[in-house]
Amino acid sequence: MKYFSFSDKEKIKIFDEIAGHFYERNFGSLTKTDFELMMFGFYYKKMKECFKDKNGAIDYIKCSDYRISKDLGITQQKVRNLKVKYQLVSEQDEYDWKDEFVKLIGNARIDNNKMIINIPDPNLYLDIQNFLEENGGFVEKQLNNKLLQIRIEYFIDLLLAIEPENNKKEIIERIKQLFKEQTDNEIKLNEESFGRKMIDSAVDISTILSNISSLISPSNFIFNAIRKLF
C-alpha cells in the first residue's frame, strides 16, 4: 500500500475478524466475493480515516478510484462497484450526504440553467440522485458517470431539505406567492416537488432565490454555496 499503513494493533483486530469467518466451525463458508469485500472494507475505511480534514470532510481526491485502482491492481470500475457494495453492508460507515455534497459545490459551474459538478464518490452520487427522484426531480445521465448535471430549480428542494420546519413553512408561503406573481395563476404546491413545478411553470429561479434569501437560515450551507455560484 502506497498511501498509508495499518498499525500492529489494527492488524491484530483485522486478523481476529477474518479468523471469525474461518475458525469457528465455518471454514470455507465465506465466499470469495464476500472475502474480497471484507478486505476492501478494511482498506477503504482506513484510507478515509487517513484523508479527512480537521472538520471531518473526506478528501475525495486522495481517495479517488484511480489511486485505489493503482494501489490494489484492479480497474477503476471495480473500485466503484466495491465502494457501493461496502456502503450497503457497512453499519458503521454512515455519513451525511448533504454535508459532503456542499463541500464540492465550489467546483461546480452553471451552464444553460444547469449545474454541472464532478461527484467523485459513487455513493454520494447515488444519494443525491435518490433524494431528487424521491422529490419528483431527476439527474440528467452523462457518459461520464462521475458528472452530476441537474437543473438549478432542484436546488430549491435541497434548500428546503435542511431548513428547520418552522422556517420552512414561511419560505414555502413566499414561494407560492412568487409563483402566483410570475404565472398569474394559483398553483398548488407540495413540499416534495418545488423544483419540478418551477421547471414546468417556467418561473425565474434567480428571482425566487433573491426573494427568499432573507428567509433562509444563516446555517443553510447549501444556499450559501449556491449564492456564490450565482
N, C-alpha and C positions, 0 to 999 in steps of 0.2 A: 504494500500500500504506500502510495507516494505522499499523501496529503495529511495523514495522521496515523497514530498507532494506539493500540489498546494497552492499558496498564496491566500489570500482572494480576491485580485484583479483578479487573474486568475479564481477563482471560479465564480465570477460575470460575467466575459466575457464568460465562458463556459455556464452558465445558460442562458444568453441572446441569445447565438447561438442556444441552444436547444429550447428555447421558440419561436424562429423564425420559427420553424418547427411545432408548435402546436397552437399558439395563434393568428395566422393571417388568420383566416377562413380556416385553413388547418389541423385541429385536426384529428389525425388518418391516415393522408395521408403518413406519414413516415413508411416504413416497418420495421419489427423487425431486418432484416438483415442490413438495412441502419443505423438504430439507433445503433446497436452494433458496426458497422464500425466507426461511428462518435465518439462513446465513446472510442473505441480503439485508434482512431487518437489523441484525446486529451492526452491520457495516453502515447502513443509511442513518440509523438513529445516532450513532456515534459521530458521523460526519456532520449532521445538522447541529449537534451539540457543540462541535468544534467551531463551526462557522456561523455563530449568532453574534449580533452586536449587543451593546450594553442594554438595549431596550427589548432584547429577545427576538428581534427580527432576523429571519433566515437570509443569509447571503446566497441567493439562488445562482449567482454566477459561479461561486466556488463549489456549489452542489449541483452543477449542471450535468445534463445527460452525457455530454461529451467527456467531461472529466471522469465520471464514473465508468463510462464505457472503456476508456483508456486504462483505467486502474484495474478493472475486472476482466478485461479482454472479451467483452460482449458488445453487441450492437446497441446503438442509442435507442432503437425501438424496443429492444428487450428491457433496457433500463427503465423506460417509461411504463412498460407493462408491469414490471416488478414494483415500481413506485405505487401504482394504482392498487395492485393486489395487496401490498403491505399495508396501505392505509385502510383497506377494508377489514383486515384481520387484527390490526393493532388497536388495542383498547387504551393504551397509554399515550398514543401519539395524536391527541386531539389538538386542534388549533382553531383560531377564529379566522375564517377566510376573509372577512371584511377587513380585519387589521392588516393581513398580508397583501390584500389587493390594493389598498390605499397607498402602500409603500412603493408600489410600482407605477402608480398613475402619473408620477412626474415624468416618466419616459414615454407617455402617450402622445399622440398627435391627432389633431382634428382635421378631417378631410370630408367635404361634402356632407356636413352634419352627422358624421360618423366618427366614433372614437376608435382608434386602432392602437393596440398595445400588445407587446410581446409578454406572454404569460409562460415563464419557463417551466413551471411545475404543473404536471398533468392533473393532479388532484385539485389544485387551486382553480384551474381552468374549468374542471367539471363542476365544482361548487358554484362558481359564478354562473355558468350555463344553467345549472339546475334552478338556481334562485330566479333567474329571468324567466325561464319556462314556466315555473310554478306561478309566476305573476303575470302570465299572459304575453310575455315577450319572447325573443329568440336571439340566438347568436348566428351571425352570418358565417357559414363554414368557409374556411380557406384551405388552399393546398398545403400551406404551412400550418400544421396542427398546433403550433405554439402561438399563433397570431389570433388574438381576440378582436373581433370587429363587431361593434354594436351601435345602434342609433343613440344619439345623445339623449333622446327623450327617456330612455330606460334608466338614466341616472336618477330621475325623479323617484323611481321605485327603490333604488339603492339608498337615496337620501332618507326616505320615509322609513326604511327598514331599521335604521339606527336612531331615529328620533324618539324621545320619551313620549308615551301615549298622550299625556295632557297637551304637549306641544304639537303633536302630530295632527290632532283634530283641528286646531286653528289653521295650520298650513293647508289642510285639505279644503277647508271652507274658502280660503283665499284662492286656491287653485280653481275651485268651482266657479268662483266669481269671475276670475280672469277668463275662464272658458266661455262664460256667457258673454263677456265683453268682446271677445275676439270672434266668436262664431255667431253671435246674435241668436243663440238657441239655448234652451235649457238642456243641459247634458247631465244625465245621471252617471255618477262615477262610483266606483268602489275602490277600496284601498289596494286591491290586487292588480289593477290594470291601468294605472295612470299613464305609463309610458305608451302603451298601445293606443289608448284613447287620444293622446296628443298627436300621434302619427296619423291616425285615421281622420282626425279633425283638422290637420294641417295648421296647428297653432304655432306661434313663435316661441321656441324654447328659451331663447335669450331673454325675452320679456318675462316669461314665467319665473325664471331663475332670479332675475333682478328684483322682481316684486315680492318674492318670498324670502329673499336673503336676510331681511331684518328679523324674520320669524324663526329662522333656523338657529338652533343652539350653537354656541361657540365651539363646543366639543365635537361637533359633527365633522370629523376629519375628511369624509368623502366630499362634502360640499366645499371645504377649504381647498381640496385638491382640484376640484372641477373649476373653481373660481380662477385658479392660477392658469388653467388651460385656456380659458376664455380670455 
